[in-house]
Structures are given as C-alpha cells and as structure tokens.
Amino acid sequence: MRRLLDAGMRVFAERGFHAARVDDIVRAARASHGTFYLYFANKEDLLRALARECAETLDDLASRLGAVGPDDAGYEELARFLDEFFGTYRRYGPVIRAWMEGHVDDREVGALGVQAFTDIATALGRRMREAGAVADGATVSALMAMLERFAYYLVSRRLDLAPGELLATVTHTVHRGFFGAPAPAR
C-alpha cells in the first residue's frame, strides 16, 4: 500500500491529478492493477488516503507548536515549525494543490484541507497572542496566505535555494513581522 501511495504522489506531482491514470500509478509502484484495487477503488480513493495522511501530519505539527516569543528561543521554535511545515508541503504538495485549487470534487478531501490549515492558523494565532502581537483574523490570514503561497511557489517551481538560507529568511520575516521580534542590532 505504501508503494502505491508514494507512486500516486509522484504521478500526481508529475502529471497533475486529472491527467494521472491508475495505469501510471501502478507502473510507477511496480505493482499490479489487482494490488491497486485491493487497496483503492480508484485514483480519487488514493488521493483521499493521501489527504488523510497529510491532514494528520499538519494537525500533529499544529499541536506541537511551542511558544514563539520575540526572543531567540521563540525564533528557534518558529524555525523548527516552519522547517517542518515546508517539509510537509514539499512531501504532500500534490495533495495540497488539489485542496487549494479545487481539483477534486470530494467533500471529504476538501474538508480535510480546510481543517488542517485552520488548525495551523489557530496554533499560529494563539502563539501570536501569547507573544503580545496582533493576531486578529486579517493578520493570521495574511500570515497563512504568505506561508502557503511561498511553499507553493517553492514546490511548483522546484527551486533549489539553500535550505538554511531560505529558512532563516522566512523565519526572520515572520518572527519580526508577526511575532514582534525586535530588529537586529546594526
């Protein structure tokens, strides 16, 4: 089953969900059609399984977000969180794109995406309030839009930026802009 899920992710990433065929997934997994249909009714069912897996990963990430104050410890916690967020987006990009772009007319898949990103936004908003920063709906929505679109851009463009540099830039921007960290001394 794992081989089929991983192959589905690769094929969805390469061809897009709509252009992907069960034949492509089976070939990429080096499995038979019988094996595919033992686990999944169709490619939509495979996407649903990947969506559940992605949502669980994002929910777990949201639940583990520690305090993000304006100090160095807050910066480190935010960097850890963002590193995992971008890693999850990199891994599950095709699933997240299906959520965001409405490629699948499946209420369960759509609801999983909405709930997972709501959980991330709620966790970030809570940590922003605890840090004494503005955490109204517009501010948290702006942060989520920035993070999601940036992650989408990285994945869709397959950018090869130095991971440490990239993470430091985004963490610094979010820490100062959304968590009230002071400007670095010059």
WONORJO-V281492 format. One record per backbone hydrogen bond with DSSP energy under -0.5 kcal/mol. NH is the residue of the N-H (numbers start at 1). CO is the residue of the C=O. If there is no record, write none. Layout:
NH/CO  NH/CO
This chain:
5/1  6/2  7/3  8/4  9/5  10/6  11/7  12/8  13/9  14/10  15/11  16/11  16/12  20/16  25/21  26/22  27/23  28/24  29/25  30/26  30/27  31/26  36/32  37/33  38/34  39/35  39/36  40/36  46/42  47/43  48/44  49/45  50/46  51/47  52/48  53/49  54/50  55/51  56/52  57/53  58/54  59/55  60/56  61/57  62/58  63/59  64/60  64/61  65/62  66/64  75/71  76/72  77/73  78/74  79/75  80/76  81/77  82/78  83/79  84/80  85/81  86/82  87/83  88/84  89/85  90/86  91/87  92/88  93/89  93/90  95/92  96/92  97/93  98/94  99/95  100/96  101/97  102/98  102/99  103/98  104/98  106/104  110/106  111/107  112/108  113/109  114/110  115/111  116/112  117/113  118/114  119/115  120/116  121/117  122/118  123/119  124/120  125/121  126/122  127/123  128/124  129/125  130/126  131/127  132/129  133/128  140/136  141/137  142/138  143/139  144/140  145/141  146/142  147/143  148/144  149/145  150/146  151/147  152/148  153/149  154/150  155/151  156/152  157/153  158/154  158/155  159/154  161/159  166/162  167/163  168/164  169/165  170/166  171/167  172/168  173/169  174/170  175/171  176/172  177/173  178/174  179/174  179/175  180/176  181/175
